[in-house]
Amino acid sequence: WTDAVQSTYGGTITWVPVYAIVAEGTCGTSLTWKLDDSGRLILSGSGAMYDYTSAPWYGVASSVRSVIVEEGITKIGRYAFSGCANLTQVQLPDTVTTIESYAFSYCTGLETIRLPVNLTGINGYTFVECTSLQELEIPESVTGISNYAFSGCTALTAVRIPESVSFIGSGAFYNCSSLTEVNLPEGLISLN
């Protein structure tokens, strides 16, 4: 981009990196996924993700560095990102109302996650053994935290639980050895 070219055409050039798609497929009736060579796993479409025992990207789970779930997706399926040990960043839209059991289990590199404001509950074992997860704010829309939801999150230091939560399941924070601050809601009916 020489001065002569700039004076002829004007403006500036902004280089935008282009990543190659290394794997792609479907993960719901109206959902698709693609993994690029930077480690970004992008989910697009609308509706609910399928439940899995091994998600379609499980074979390349060690390549997943970030997850971007686009607006319109309503459910994160069972075991969706389980075992993505190098996953450090997750973007979830507020259209997500359900995150199924084990969805982020054993994501040992995940340090923080912003939960969607329309999430209704945190299912059992959802974040089990996310050993780098440090802090968590649970949205006002959540009414319950199921069994072992955060078990083994050894780096977790603080959890803010809203007044909307009426039950916390057995072992929900078991072996969260760094946890120093939990604010329990006054309306809590059941704490196992």
C-alpha positions as semicolon CSV with decimal commas, in nm:
position;residue;x (nm);y (nm);z (nm)
1;W;0,000;0,000;0,000
2;T;0,210;0,282;-0,131
3;D;0,144;0,655;-0,098
4;A;0,061;0,664;-0,471
5;V;-0,202;0,389;-0,431
6;Q;-0,347;0,554;-0,123
7;S;-0,378;0,892;-0,295
8;T;-0,543;0,725;-0,596
9;Y;-0,789;0,508;-0,403
10;G;-0,798;0,677;-0,064
11;G;-0,862;0,517;0,273
12;T;-0,670;0,252;0,457
13;I;-0,654;-0,123;0,450
14;T;-0,739;-0,327;0,756
15;W;-0,607;-0,682;0,748
16;V;-0,857;-0,930;0,882
17;P;-0,723;-1,276;0,961
18;V;-0,890;-1,559;0,776
19;Y;-0,892;-1,893;0,948
20;A;-0,924;-2,223;0,770
21;I;-1,208;-2,454;0,872
22;V;-1,059;-2,783;0,994
23;A;-1,382;-2,964;1,087
24;E;-1,756;-2,899;1,063
25;G;-2,093;-3,066;1,090
26;T;-2,436;-3,055;1,254
27;C;-2,514;-3,061;1,625
28;G;-2,890;-3,011;1,631
29;T;-3,190;-3,018;1,400
30;S;-3,117;-2,661;1,293
31;L;-2,762;-2,623;1,431
32;T;-2,423;-2,640;1,267
33;W;-2,071;-2,623;1,405
34;K;-1,731;-2,544;1,263
35;L;-1,383;-2,551;1,413
36;D;-1,119;-2,326;1,261
37;D;-0,742;-2,358;1,274
38;S;-0,718;-2,098;1,555
39;G;-0,917;-2,330;1,784
40;R;-1,246;-2,139;1,765
41;L;-1,550;-2,367;1,779
42;I;-1,850;-2,174;1,646
43;L;-2,208;-2,300;1,682
44;S;-2,474;-2,141;1,462
45;G;-2,844;-2,179;1,401
46;S;-3,151;-2,191;1,620
47;G;-3,302;-2,424;1,874
48;A;-3,159;-2,697;2,092
49;M;-2,828;-2,876;2,062
50;Y;-2,834;-3,254;2,069
51;D;-2,733;-3,441;2,385
52;Y;-2,419;-3,652;2,354
53;T;-2,197;-3,901;2,525
54;S;-1,924;-3,784;2,282
55;A;-1,986;-3,461;2,091
56;P;-1,898;-3,462;1,720
57;W;-1,585;-3,252;1,789
58;Y;-1,467;-3,485;2,066
59;G;-1,192;-3,626;1,845
60;V;-1,040;-3,278;1,814
61;A;-1,131;-3,159;2,166
62;S;-0,769;-3,074;2,247
63;S;-0,774;-2,821;1,959
64;V;-1,071;-2,627;2,101
65;R;-0,949;-2,300;2,258
66;S;-1,269;-2,094;2,252
67;V;-1,639;-2,157;2,199
68;I;-1,876;-1,908;2,041
69;V;-2,243;-2,001;2,063
70;E;-2,442;-1,768;1,842
71;E;-2,773;-1,599;1,920
72;G;-3,076;-1,824;1,863
73;I;-2,939;-2,139;2,025
74;T;-3,152;-2,233;2,327
75;K;-2,989;-2,543;2,479
76;I;-2,633;-2,663;2,531
77;G;-2,643;-3,041;2,510
78;R;-2,525;-3,302;2,758
79;Y;-2,146;-3,356;2,738
80;A;-2,124;-3,084;2,469
81;F;-1,778;-2,956;2,560
82;S;-1,675;-3,219;2,815
83;G;-1,303;-3,284;2,811
84;C;-1,207;-2,973;2,612
85;A;-0,909;-2,925;2,843
86;N;-0,761;-2,631;2,647
87;L;-1,088;-2,438;2,634
88;T;-1,033;-2,099;2,800
89;Q;-1,311;-1,875;2,663
90;V;-1,684;-1,931;2,616
91;Q;-1,943;-1,692;2,472
92;L;-2,303;-1,789;2,545
93;P;-2,595;-1,581;2,418
94;D;-2,889;-1,491;2,638
95;T;-3,112;-1,713;2,419
96;V;-2,963;-2,015;2,601
97;T;-3,206;-2,124;2,874
98;T;-3,068;-2,473;2,942
99;I;-2,720;-2,612;2,991
100;E;-2,742;-2,988;3,031
101;S;-2,544;-3,211;3,268
102;Y;-2,170;-3,251;3,208
103;A;-2,177;-2,983;2,935
104;F;-1,853;-2,823;3,055
105;S;-1,718;-3,105;3,270
106;Y;-1,341;-3,150;3,274
107;C;-1,277;-2,821;3,091
108;T;-0,970;-2,777;3,307
109;G;-0,848;-2,460;3,132
110;L;-1,177;-2,267;3,168
111;E;-1,118;-1,974;3,406
112;T;-1,438;-1,775;3,373
113;I;-1,778;-1,799;3,209
114;R;-2,067;-1,555;3,187
115;L;-2,389;-1,748;3,228
116;P;-2,687;-1,637;3,014
117;V;-2,941;-1,413;3,187
118;N;-3,226;-1,647;3,085
119;L;-3,070;-1,966;3,220
120;T;-3,329;-2,147;3,437
121;G;-3,111;-2,391;3,631
122;I;-2,767;-2,545;3,661
123;N;-2,789;-2,918;3,604
124;G;-2,588;-3,184;3,784
125;Y;-2,218;-3,215;3,705
126;T;-2,233;-2,926;3,454
127;F;-1,897;-2,779;3,559
128;V;-1,748;-3,076;3,746
129;E;-1,366;-3,066;3,761
130;C;-1,331;-2,728;3,590
131;T;-1,019;-2,686;3,798
132;S;-0,928;-2,338;3,667
133;L;-1,273;-2,179;3,710
134;Q;-1,220;-1,894;3,957
135;E;-1,533;-1,687;3,997
136;L;-1,896;-1,723;3,905
137;E;-2,207;-1,509;3,910
138;I;-2,529;-1,702;3,881
139;P;-2,805;-1,508;3,703
140;E;-3,137;-1,412;3,866
141;S;-3,327;-1,647;3,634
142;V;-3,174;-1,960;3,794
143;T;-3,400;-2,136;4,045
144;G;-3,180;-2,433;4,137
145;I;-2,829;-2,574;4,139
146;S;-2,826;-2,951;4,102
147;N;-2,605;-3,221;4,252
148;Y;-2,229;-3,185;4,204
149;A;-2,275;-2,896;3,959
150;F;-1,940;-2,739;4,056
151;S;-1,776;-3,032;4,231
152;G;-1,397;-3,029;4,202
153;C;-1,370;-2,666;4,088
154;T;-1,062;-2,628;4,303
155;A;-0,975;-2,271;4,190
156;L;-1,326;-2,136;4,253
157;T;-1,297;-1,861;4,515
158;A;-1,633;-1,680;4,503
159;V;-1,990;-1,760;4,398
160;R;-2,277;-1,514;4,395
161;I;-2,609;-1,697;4,427
162;P;-2,922;-1,488;4,363
163;E;-3,240;-1,480;4,570
164;S;-3,419;-1,676;4,295
165;V;-3,234;-1,998;4,388
166;S;-3,453;-2,212;4,614
167;F;-3,249;-2,534;4,622
168;I;-2,886;-2,640;4,608
169;G;-2,825;-3,009;4,544
170;S;-2,599;-3,254;4,720
171;G;-2,228;-3,190;4,672
172;A;-2,292;-2,888;4,449
173;F;-1,968;-2,730;4,572
174;Y;-1,792;-3,045;4,693
175;N;-1,412;-3,022;4,689
176;C;-1,410;-2,653;4,595
177;S;-1,107;-2,616;4,819
178;S;-1,039;-2,246;4,737
179;L;-1,397;-2,131;4,793
180;T;-1,392;-1,855;5,053
181;E;-1,713;-1,668;4,977
182;V;-2,066;-1,791;4,907
183;N;-2,370;-1,571;4,953
184;L;-2,672;-1,792;5,020
185;P;-3,016;-1,654;4,934
186;E;-3,266;-1,595;5,215
187;G;-3,534;-1,789;5,025
188;L;-3,327;-2,107;5,009
189;I;-3,560;-2,399;5,085
190;S;-3,329;-2,695;5,036
191;L;-2,954;-2,724;5,089
192;N;-2,827;-3,081;5,066
